[in-house]
Amino acid sequence: MKYLGLLIFLVGVVSLLVASFGANHFLLLWVDNWGRSIGWVLRVGITIAGYVLYYLHRHDD
């Protein structure tokens, strides 16, 4: 679960960076289907969820 959380966190961070520079990848455009502000909320939520998952399982092997 630690690595899954890290992967989700990294995907969220990359999504935030790509969206902030305005160069959206076609795989990440589905997030903006419900509007730009909801897209940002989803990106931040994915990033936080990945970090929480990583943090909770950081001592697992």
Stockholm file with secondary structure:
# STOCKHOLM 1.0

chainA/1-61         MKYLGLLIFLVGVVSLLVASFGANHFLLLWVDNWGRSIGWVLRVGITIAGYVLYYLHRHDD
#=GR chainA/1-61 SS CHHHHHHHHHHHHHHHHHHHHTCCCTTTGGGGGGCHHHHHHHHHHHHHHHHHHHHHTTTCC
#=GC SS_cons        CHHHHHHHHHHHHHHHHHHHHTCCCTTTGGGGGGCHHHHHHHHHHHHHHHHHHHHHTTTCC
//
